[in-house]
Amino acid sequence: MASWTIFGLVLCVLLVNVNSTDLQVGSSVNGELIFMETVKLSSIPLKVRTKNVFYNNGTNPRVIKGIAAIDLDRSKARATITSGGVGSTFANIKLKSERGDGLHYQIQIFA
Ligand SMILES: *[C@@H]1O[C@H](CO)[C@@H](O)[C@H](O)[C@H]1NC(C)=O
C-alpha cells in the first residue's frame, strides 16, 4: 500500500515536470532582481494568447545574468526569448498559450 502511495507521488512529480513550461536561463544566484512583471491574460475560446514582454533600461543598462519565466497556472503555455537575453542589456520574452488557454506568468530578470 505504502509503495503505491510513493509510486503515485513519484508519478505526480514526473507529470508536473513534464508539464512544466517554466523558462530558466542563466543564473539568479547572487543576482539582483532588476525586473519583475506578472502577465495575466484571460483565455478566449479557440484562441492562442500571446504576449511579448520587453525589458530594457536605458538609464542604467546592466548585463543580464539570468531570466526566469514562471508559469503560475502550470499550463501548457510556452515562454521563449526572442531577442537579447543573458549577456545582453535587454531581453524580449514571448509568451504563448495553448489554444483556448490563458496566460499567467511571472517574469524575473536578474543582473
Ligand atoms: C533602471 O534602473 C534604475 C536603477 O537600478 C532604476 O531606478 C529604474 O527604475 C530602472 N528603470 C526601468 C525602466 O527599469
The ligand as a MOL file (V3000), in Angstrom:
LIG
                    3D

  0  0  0     0  0            999 V3000
M  V30 BEGIN CTAB
M  V30 COUNTS 14 14 0 0 0
M  V30 BEGIN ATOM
M  V30 1 C 16.5620 51.4860 -14.4070 0
M  V30 2 O 17.4930 51.2520 -13.3650 0
M  V30 3 C 17.3830 52.1800 -12.2970 0
M  V30 4 C 18.4910 51.8630 -11.2770 0
M  V30 5 O 18.5010 50.4930 -10.9480 0
M  V30 6 C 16.0120 52.0860 -11.6510 0
M  V30 7 O 15.8870 53.0080 -10.6020 0
M  V30 8 C 14.9540 52.3420 -12.7090 0
M  V30 9 O 13.6670 52.1350 -12.1450 0
M  V30 10 C 15.1430 51.3980 -13.8930 0
M  V30 11 N 14.2010 51.7300 -14.9390 0
M  V30 12 C 13.4880 50.8090 -15.5720 0
M  V30 13 C 12.6240 51.2940 -16.6930 0
M  V30 14 O 13.5190 49.6200 -15.2580 0
M  V30 END ATOM
M  V30 BEGIN BOND
M  V30 1 1 1 2
M  V30 2 1 1 10
M  V30 3 1 2 3
M  V30 4 1 3 4
M  V30 5 1 3 6
M  V30 6 1 4 5
M  V30 7 1 6 7
M  V30 8 1 6 8
M  V30 9 1 8 9
M  V30 10 1 8 10
M  V30 11 1 10 11
M  V30 12 1 11 12
M  V30 13 1 12 13
M  V30 14 2 12 14
M  V30 END BOND
M  V30 END CTAB
M  END
